[in-house]
Amino acid sequence: MESTTIILGIPIPSSSPIFLAVVGAHVLFGLAAVITGAVAMLSQKGRGRHSNFGVIYFWCLFGVFVTMSALSLMRWAENYQLFALGTGSFVLACLGRTAARRRWRQWPRLHLTGMGASYIVLLTAFYVDNGKNLPLWKELPDIAFLGSAWRHRNTDNPLRLVST
């Protein structure tokens, strides 16, 4: 049985120094990707701030992808779904970046879709993995988790949701 390490109230499912080091790098790349992605999205489009922060977002997302891959391989049975989300996020970013760099037909639409969707999937993966440990999420009513609660509904009264 693996031991758990608690950092800032979030349980990390290992006490291995290697695993914890990879988690640390993963968190730093993830924070940088979220911040630089937001700056790129909110900046005036074109060369300059948008492009510069977009490049930083892409390479930070690459760091997230590499560390996510390592973490997933270390705990495949528990993390295969996170591997799928992380791979999807990075593939979408590659699509968006390549469309802009090669000026594919309708590249602005492809760039926006690829980069925007990669950011959404990045955040989705974060919430899938960490949502249950976030302070605000612990206070939400069951209806906020309709998808999860529906799978565990009370069969005597299908409209009454059961906590998971």
C-alpha positions as CSV (number, residue, x, y, z in Angstrom):
1,M,0.0,0.0,0.0
2,E,1.3,3.4,-1.0
3,S,1.7,6.2,1.5
4,T,0.2,9.6,1.0
5,T,1.9,13.0,1.4
6,I,-0.3,16.1,2.3
7,I,0.9,19.4,0.7
8,L,-1.2,22.5,1.3
9,G,-4.2,20.3,2.2
10,I,-4.0,18.3,-1.0
11,P,-3.2,14.6,-0.7
12,I,-0.4,13.4,-3.0
13,P,-0.6,9.6,-3.4
14,S,3.1,8.9,-2.8
15,S,6.0,9.7,-0.5
16,S,8.6,8.8,-3.2
17,P,11.0,11.8,-3.6
18,I,11.1,11.2,-7.4
19,F,7.3,11.2,-7.7
20,L,7.1,14.3,-5.5
21,A,9.8,16.1,-7.5
22,V,7.9,15.3,-10.8
23,V,4.6,16.6,-9.1
24,G,6.4,19.8,-8.1
25,A,7.6,20.4,-11.7
26,H,4.2,19.5,-13.0
27,V,2.5,22.1,-10.7
28,L,5.0,24.8,-11.7
29,F,4.5,24.1,-15.4
30,G,0.7,24.0,-14.9
31,L,0.5,27.3,-13.1
32,A,2.7,29.0,-15.7
33,A,0.6,27.5,-18.5
34,V,-2.7,28.8,-16.9
35,I,-1.3,32.3,-16.3
36,T,0.5,32.7,-19.7
37,G,-2.5,31.2,-21.5
38,A,-4.8,33.7,-19.9
39,V,-2.5,36.6,-20.8
40,A,-2.3,35.4,-24.4
41,M,-6.1,35.1,-24.6
42,L,-6.7,38.5,-23.2
43,S,-4.1,40.3,-25.2
44,Q,-4.6,42.1,-28.5
45,K,-4.2,39.5,-31.2
46,G,-1.1,39.6,-33.5
47,R,2.6,39.9,-33.0
48,G,3.8,41.1,-29.7
49,R,2.3,40.2,-26.3
50,H,-0.2,37.7,-27.7
51,S,2.4,35.8,-29.7
52,N,5.0,35.9,-27.0
53,F,2.7,34.6,-24.2
54,G,1.3,32.1,-26.6
55,V,4.7,30.6,-27.2
56,I,5.4,30.5,-23.5
57,Y,2.0,28.8,-23.0
58,F,2.8,26.2,-25.6
59,W,6.1,25.3,-24.0
60,C,4.7,25.3,-20.5
61,L,1.9,23.0,-21.7
62,F,4.7,20.8,-23.2
63,G,6.2,20.7,-19.7
64,V,2.8,19.7,-18.3
65,F,2.5,17.0,-20.9
66,V,5.9,15.5,-20.2
67,T,5.4,15.5,-16.4
68,M,1.8,14.3,-16.7
69,S,3.1,11.4,-18.9
70,A,5.7,10.4,-16.3
71,L,3.1,10.7,-13.4
72,S,0.6,8.7,-15.4
73,L,3.1,5.9,-16.2
74,M,4.0,5.7,-12.5
75,R,0.3,5.2,-11.5
76,W,-1.4,4.1,-14.8
77,A,-4.4,2.3,-13.2
78,E,-5.3,5.5,-11.3
79,N,-4.3,8.1,-13.9
80,Y,-5.0,6.7,-17.4
81,Q,-8.0,9.2,-17.8
82,L,-5.7,12.1,-16.9
83,F,-3.2,10.8,-19.5
84,A,-6.0,11.0,-22.1
85,L,-7.0,14.5,-21.1
86,G,-3.3,15.7,-21.0
87,T,-2.6,14.2,-24.4
88,G,-5.8,15.7,-25.8
89,S,-4.8,19.2,-24.5
90,F,-1.3,19.0,-26.0
91,V,-2.5,17.7,-29.3
92,L,-5.1,20.5,-29.6
93,A,-2.4,23.1,-28.8
94,C,-0.1,21.6,-31.5
95,L,-3.0,21.8,-33.9
96,G,-3.6,25.5,-33.0
97,R,0.0,26.4,-33.1
98,T,0.7,24.6,-36.4
99,A,-2.4,26.2,-38.1
100,A,-1.1,29.7,-37.2
101,R,2.6,29.0,-38.1
102,R,1.8,27.4,-41.5
103,R,-1.1,29.7,-42.3
104,W,-3.4,26.8,-43.1
105,R,-6.7,27.7,-44.9
106,Q,-8.9,29.3,-42.2
107,W,-6.0,29.3,-39.8
108,P,-7.5,31.9,-37.4
109,R,-10.5,29.7,-36.7
110,L,-8.3,26.6,-36.3
111,H,-5.8,28.4,-34.1
112,L,-8.5,29.8,-31.9
113,T,-10.3,26.4,-31.7
114,G,-7.1,24.4,-31.0
115,M,-5.5,26.8,-28.4
116,G,-8.8,27.6,-26.7
117,A,-9.8,23.9,-26.5
118,S,-6.4,23.0,-25.2
119,Y,-6.8,25.5,-22.4
120,I,-10.3,24.2,-21.5
121,V,-9.0,20.6,-21.4
122,L,-6.0,21.7,-19.3
123,L,-8.4,23.2,-16.7
124,T,-10.8,20.2,-17.0
125,A,-7.9,17.8,-16.2
126,F,-7.0,19.9,-13.2
127,Y,-10.5,19.9,-11.8
128,V,-11.0,16.2,-12.5
129,D,-7.8,15.4,-10.5
130,N,-8.0,18.1,-7.8
131,G,-11.6,19.3,-7.6
132,K,-12.6,17.1,-4.7
133,N,-9.8,18.7,-2.6
134,L,-10.5,22.3,-3.3
135,P,-12.1,24.3,-0.5
136,L,-15.0,25.8,-2.5
137,W,-15.8,22.5,-4.2
138,K,-16.2,20.7,-0.8
139,E,-19.1,23.2,0.0
140,L,-21.1,22.8,-3.2
141,P,-24.4,21.0,-3.1
142,D,-24.8,17.5,-4.7
143,I,-26.6,19.0,-7.7
144,A,-23.3,20.6,-8.7
145,F,-22.0,17.1,-9.4
146,L,-24.9,15.9,-11.4
147,G,-23.0,13.7,-13.6
148,S,-21.3,11.9,-10.8
149,A,-24.4,11.9,-8.6
150,W,-26.6,10.6,-11.4
151,R,-24.5,7.4,-11.6
152,H,-25.0,6.9,-7.9
153,R,-28.7,8.0,-7.7
154,N,-31.2,6.6,-5.3
155,T,-33.2,4.0,-7.3
156,D,-36.2,4.3,-4.9
157,N,-36.5,8.0,-5.7
158,P,-34.6,8.8,-9.0
159,L,-34.9,12.6,-8.4
160,R,-33.1,12.4,-5.1
161,L,-29.4,12.5,-5.6
162,V,-27.1,10.6,-3.4
163,S,-23.7,11.9,-2.3
164,T,-20.7,10.1,-3.8
